[in-house]
Structures are given as C-alpha cells and as structure tokens.
Amino acid sequence: MQRRSVVAAAAVGALRMALPDGATAGMRRLQPVGLQLYTVRDLMKADFEGTLAAVAKVGYKEVEFAGYFGRTPDQVKDALKAAGLSAPSAHVPLPAGDSEWSGTIETAAEIGLRYLVVPSVPKEERTTLADWQKLAKRFNQLGEATRKHGIRFAYHNHEYEFVMTGDRLPYVVLLEETDKSLVEFEMDLFWIRKGGQDPVAYFKRFKGRFPLVHVKDMTLDGKMVDVGAGVIDWKAIYAARKEAGIKYWFVEHDQPADPMASLAASYRYMSALQ
C-alpha cells in the first residue's frame, strides 16, 4: 500500500475509534449516506484510489464525482470496486455543444452513472430572465440526450437562483419551464437556505423533482459548517423526503479545514438521523 494510503487509513481509523458507543446501530437509520467528492478534491488529486478507500472506511457507501482526475472509466470503476463504493452521479460542466455532451454521456455510461448533474452556470449566461428561460430549454435538450442512454439529467443550485430577476425567481423558472420527465434537480440545502428560501416549501410545491440533495449545514450568520453543527432543520427535511423524491443524500463541505475530520463528523450526524 502506498504511504499516502496508509496515512489516510490510519487517520480514518482514529476517527472511527472516536465514534460514541451505539453509533453503529444508529447508522442504519439513514442509509446509504453519500459524499460529494469535491469535499476531498485535493486528496483525490494526490491519491485517487487511497482517498476513495479512506472515504469508504468512514462508512460512506456512495460517492458523487467532481472530476475523474485523469482516470479512464475502467480505472474509475476498478477504484470504486476496490473501495466497496458505488457512484450514482457526477458533476459535469455545462457543455459548450452537442459533441462535448455526447462525450460526457459516453463516459458516464461506461462508469455506470445514473445521473449527470450540471453544478453551476457561467455568470454571463444567467443575467436576465430571458437567459434563465433559455437555460430551461437547454436543460430539456440535455435531458433528452441523457435519457436516450438511460441516464438522468439534473441541475444543482447555488444562491444566485434565489435573487429575483425581472418578476420571477430563476429557480422557479427552471422548475416550471423544464420538462419533469427530462430534468430533475439536486437541491443544495445550504445554498437554498443562504438564499432565504425554505427547502421543504419547494418539496411540497414541486413534488418528486429532487432525487438528489447536497447536505451541508449553516450557522446563524451564514457560514458553512459540518452537518449537525448549524441551524438547518434536518429532521424536517428528512420527514419531507418522500414528497421531495429524495433518493441520494450527498454530504459536502466546500472549504473544510480538515476534509477527513469534516466528512466523518457529518457522517456521524446524518447516519443517526431519524
């Protein structure tokens, strides 16, 4: 085993020993808990296979990719298999054209992904209400292309979708003007709260549109923290999971001081949620 992998494994072992008595039983309450690998992007760059193995040792069963770090689809599949992980989805850039999107779909199909998620939109493409309406049409086209290959398309929000543009909220424009058979949504629960909105209200209004969610917490003054260390009402969100259509829960922290400690703390909280 490479030295970096040994170090990562040792760190995870120490974290697991710190889990409180009875935590193992609690982990059955919300399973599986997934991780968005953007949280450990620097570790992935340094040691792709070792980092996946370390994430699995914390207890995660699913991961969502944010780049493949130069690995081929076969190498990605082999690394997942070795770690005992599955990957339902990946974040991919908004494509410049059909050819680029075809290549993205082909790679996803080879890996065995179920969802392709566009995580953001360049600022110059989302200035006006007409821009957002144009994006809704484009998302329909992207979703039509992925559906032909048995893959679903989804869009991940930030805070800017909740700034009134014209007389409408961009997030509502996307939800109302996309075909629900072609376009789904990965709600980032931190950013929607940061934008002053109630996620549960969206779950009730747009039932079944949110098969994936990003799980990160927020303090009263708007800072991102490990799950359970903030003020987001996770029990209310969990209670509304069926209305929302949630299938996949991906823990994430954009800028953790210690990525492995952060993802372990968040896993501890989420796996005990009931």
C-alpha positions as semicolon CSV with decimal commas, in nm:
position;residue;x (nm);y (nm);z (nm)
1;M;0,000;0,000;0,000
2;Q;0,131;0,346;-0,084
3;R;0,247;0,557;0,209
4;R;-0,026;0,815;0,149
5;S;-0,294;0,544;0,162
6;V;-0,151;0,410;0,488
7;V;-0,159;0,757;0,642
8;A;-0,518;0,816;0,525
9;A;-0,630;0,478;0,659
10;A;-0,465;0,547;0,997
11;A;-0,639;0,883;1,024
12;V;-0,976;0,729;0,946
13;G;-0,915;0,452;1,199
14;A;-0,859;0,710;1,470
15;L;-1,178;0,893;1,372
16;R;-1,385;0,576;1,386
17;M;-1,249;0,491;1,732
18;A;-1,377;0,829;1,844
19;L;-1,738;0,743;1,750
20;P;-1,966;0,724;2,055
21;D;-2,095;0,390;2,182
22;G;-2,406;0,282;1,997
23;A;-2,324;0,484;1,685
24;T;-2,302;0,173;1,472
25;A;-2,665;0,085;1,538
26;G;-2,769;0,443;1,458
27;M;-2,602;0,426;1,118
28;R;-2,887;0,209;0,992
29;R;-3,139;0,491;1,027
30;L;-3,048;0,677;0,709
31;Q;-2,868;0,456;0,463
32;P;-2,686;0,492;0,246
33;V;-2,522;0,825;0,318
34;G;-2,318;0,955;0,026
35;L;-2,033;1,202;-0,014
36;Q;-1,975;1,466;-0,281
37;L;-1,605;1,419;-0,354
38;Y;-1,549;1,792;-0,403
39;T;-1,503;1,787;-0,026
40;V;-1,179;1,589;-0,071
41;R;-1,073;1,722;-0,411
42;D;-0,714;1,794;-0,306
43;L;-0,679;1,447;-0,155
44;M;-0,830;1,293;-0,469
45;K;-0,576;1,475;-0,683
46;A;-0,289;1,341;-0,472
47;D;-0,418;0,986;-0,421
48;F;-0,736;0,895;-0,609
49;E;-0,763;0,530;-0,506
50;G;-0,643;0,580;-0,148
51;T;-0,887;0,862;-0,084
52;L;-1,184;0,656;-0,208
53;A;-1,076;0,376;0,024
54;A;-1,047;0,617;0,317
55;V;-1,393;0,763;0,249
56;A;-1,541;0,412;0,247
57;K;-1,376;0,329;0,581
58;V;-1,561;0,618;0,745
59;G;-1,884;0,441;0,647
60;Y;-1,992;0,607;0,323
61;K;-2,140;0,374;0,063
62;E;-2,197;0,616;-0,225
63;V;-1,999;0,899;-0,379
64;E;-2,067;1,171;-0,630
65;F;-1,774;1,262;-0,852
66;A;-1,648;1,614;-0,918
67;G;-1,390;1,517;-1,182
68;Y;-1,213;1,191;-1,258
69;F;-0,858;1,323;-1,218
70;G;-0,725;1,176;-1,539
71;R;-0,861;0,824;-1,479
72;T;-1,029;0,626;-1,753
73;P;-1,379;0,488;-1,697
74;D;-1,232;0,143;-1,633
75;Q;-0,988;0,283;-1,378
76;V;-1,272;0,467;-1,205
77;K;-1,481;0,151;-1,190
78;D;-1,187;-0,052;-1,056
79;A;-1,119;0,205;-0,783
80;L;-1,485;0,209;-0,678
81;K;-1,499;-0,169;-0,668
82;A;-1,180;-0,193;-0,462
83;A;-1,320;0,056;-0,210
84;G;-1,665;-0,104;-0,198
85;L;-1,835;0,213;-0,318
86;S;-2,097;0,294;-0,579
87;A;-2,125;0,621;-0,773
88;P;-2,480;0,717;-0,873
89;S;-2,384;1,057;-1,013
90;A;-2,120;1,307;-1,116
91;H;-2,092;1,682;-1,153
92;V;-2,001;1,786;-1,505
93;P;-1,963;2,127;-1,672
94;L;-2,239;2,285;-1,875
95;P;-2,135;2,169;-2,224
96;A;-2,035;2,408;-2,498
97;G;-2,200;2,192;-2,765
98;D;-2,358;1,860;-2,856
99;S;-2,027;1,687;-2,928
100;E;-1,891;1,767;-2,581
101;W;-2,214;1,647;-2,420
102;S;-2,206;1,321;-2,618
103;G;-1,858;1,251;-2,483
104;T;-1,969;1,328;-2,128
105;I;-2,262;1,089;-2,162
106;E;-2,043;0,816;-2,308
107;T;-1,801;0,837;-2,014
108;A;-2,089;0,834;-1,764
109;A;-2,242;0,528;-1,929
110;E;-1,911;0,342;-1,917
111;I;-1,871;0,416;-1,547
112;G;-2,232;0,321;-1,480
113;L;-2,366;0,654;-1,352
114;R;-2,740;0,714;-1,316
115;Y;-2,727;1,096;-1,309
116;L;-2,527;1,372;-1,471
117;V;-2,550;1,696;-1,275
118;V;-2,460;2,042;-1,401
119;P;-2,347;2,222;-1,084
120;S;-2,338;2,583;-1,200
121;V;-2,393;2,824;-1,488
122;P;-2,142;3,090;-1,602
123;K;-2,245;3,438;-1,489
124;E;-2,264;3,571;-1,844
125;E;-2,531;3,310;-1,927
126;R;-2,765;3,396;-1,638
127;T;-2,802;3,774;-1,632
128;T;-3,163;3,824;-1,742
129;L;-3,493;3,643;-1,706
130;A;-3,468;3,554;-2,075
131;D;-3,131;3,389;-2,002
132;W;-3,291;3,163;-1,742
133;Q;-3,575;3,073;-1,978
134;K;-3,317;2,990;-2,245
135;L;-3,135;2,771;-1,994
136;A;-3,457;2,585;-1,916
137;K;-3,491;2,496;-2,285
138;R;-3,128;2,393;-2,298
139;F;-3,168;2,170;-1,993
140;N;-3,459;1,997;-2,167
141;Q;-3,230;1,924;-2,462
142;L;-2,953;1,792;-2,238
143;G;-3,204;1,576;-2,051
144;E;-3,342;1,436;-2,375
145;A;-2,990;1,333;-2,480
146;T;-2,909;1,163;-2,150
147;R;-3,242;0,982;-2,137
148;K;-3,160;0,803;-2,463
149;H;-2,871;0,639;-2,276
150;G;-3,064;0,553;-1,961
151;I;-2,913;0,841;-1,763
152;R;-3,097;1,125;-1,591
153;F;-3,004;1,494;-1,608
154;A;-3,016;1,721;-1,303
155;Y;-2,922;2,076;-1,207
156;H;-2,755;2,181;-0,881
157;N;-2,831;2,523;-0,734
158;H;-2,625;2,787;-0,562
159;E;-2,750;3,109;-0,402
160;Y;-2,792;3,312;-0,719
161;E;-3,101;3,123;-0,834
162;F;-3,290;3,288;-0,546
163;V;-3,228;3,650;-0,647
164;M;-3,538;3,800;-0,806
165;T;-3,477;3,855;-1,179
166;G;-3,744;4,055;-1,353
167;D;-4,052;3,948;-1,162
168;R;-3,952;3,584;-1,104
169;L;-3,709;3,370;-0,909
170;P;-3,473;3,189;-1,151
171;Y;-3,506;2,861;-0,957
172;V;-3,883;2,869;-1,004
173;V;-3,835;2,946;-1,373
174;L;-3,620;2,634;-1,412
175;L;-3,865;2,418;-1,219
176;E;-4,170;2,546;-1,407
177;E;-4,023;2,565;-1,756
178;T;-3,837;2,235;-1,772
179;D;-3,999;1,904;-1,857
180;K;-4,010;1,696;-1,538
181;S;-3,963;1,380;-1,743
182;L;-3,629;1,518;-1,868
183;V;-3,491;1,747;-1,596
184;E;-3,453;1,683;-1,226
185;F;-3,287;1,883;-0,950
186;E;-3,015;1,830;-0,695
187;M;-3,105;2,073;-0,420
188;D;-2,813;2,216;-0,228
189;L;-2,967;2,261;0,114
190;F;-2,708;2,512;0,232
191;W;-2,737;2,742;-0,067
192;I;-3,117;2,746;-0,075
193;R;-3,120;2,846;0,293
194;K;-2,846;3,102;0,224
195;G;-3,078;3,240;-0,043
196;G;-3,352;3,291;0,216
197;Q;-3,577;3,007;0,099
198;D;-3,739;2,710;0,273
199;P;-3,645;2,379;0,108
200;V;-3,949;2,198;0,247
201;A;-4,179;2,451;0,079
202;Y;-4,019;2,361;-0,254
203;F;-4,054;1,990;-0,181
204;K;-4,428;2,041;-0,132
205;R;-4,475;2,269;-0,431
206;F;-4,267;2,067;-0,677
207;K;-4,318;1,714;-0,555
208;G;-4,078;1,447;-0,671
209;R;-3,839;1,684;-0,854
210;F;-3,546;1,644;-0,612
211;P;-3,397;1,294;-0,627
212;L;-3,059;1,420;-0,506
213;V;-2,966;1,664;-0,229
214;H;-2,642;1,819;-0,105
215;V;-2,618;1,803;0,270
216;K;-2,426;2,086;0,438
217;D;-2,509;2,298;0,738
218;M;-2,517;2,673;0,806
219;T;-2,468;2,891;1,113
220;L;-2,699;3,178;1,201
221;D;-2,456;3,421;1,039
222;G;-2,443;3,222;0,715
223;K;-2,118;3,027;0,748
224;M;-2,084;2,671;0,618
225;V;-2,019;2,411;0,889
226;D;-2,025;2,035;0,934
227;V;-2,371;1,879;0,929
228;G;-2,534;1,899;1,270
229;A;-2,323;2,196;1,382
230;G;-2,556;2,456;1,230
231;V;-2,919;2,563;1,233
232;I;-3,071;2,377;0,938
233;D;-3,368;2,164;1,050
234;W;-3,256;1,823;0,924
235;K;-3,542;1,636;1,087
236;A;-3,797;1,845;0,892
237;I;-3,607;1,782;0,568
238;Y;-3,582;1,410;0,640
239;A;-3,954;1,397;0,721
240;A;-4,032;1,552;0,380
241;R;-3,803;1,317;0,186
242;K;-4,085;1,123;0,018
243;E;-4,258;1,437;-0,107
244;A;-3,926;1,563;-0,239
245;G;-3,847;1,232;-0,406
246;I;-3,503;1,214;-0,241
247;K;-3,303;0,904;-0,330
248;Y;-2,948;1,022;-0,269
249;W;-2,801;1,228;0,016
250;F;-2,453;1,365;-0,052
251;V;-2,265;1,527;0,234
252;E;-2,042;1,814;0,125
253;H;-1,829;2,093;0,267
254;D;-1,684;2,340;0,018
255;Q;-1,382;2,456;0,221
256;P;-1,322;2,226;0,520
257;A;-1,017;2,292;0,736
258;D;-0,967;1,915;0,770
259;P;-1,162;1,729;0,498
260;M;-1,147;1,383;0,658
261;A;-1,247;1,509;1,002
262;S;-1,530;1,712;0,847
263;L;-1,678;1,429;0,644
264;A;-1,654;1,194;0,943
265;A;-1,837;1,439;1,170
266;S;-2,110;1,493;0,911
267;Y;-2,144;1,119;0,854
268;R;-2,185;1,061;1,226
269;Y;-2,474;1,306;1,240
270;M;-2,651;1,201;0,920
271;S;-2,627;0,829;0,980
272;A;-2,804;0,874;1,314
273;L;-3,081;1,092;1,172
274;Q;-3,431;0,952;1,204
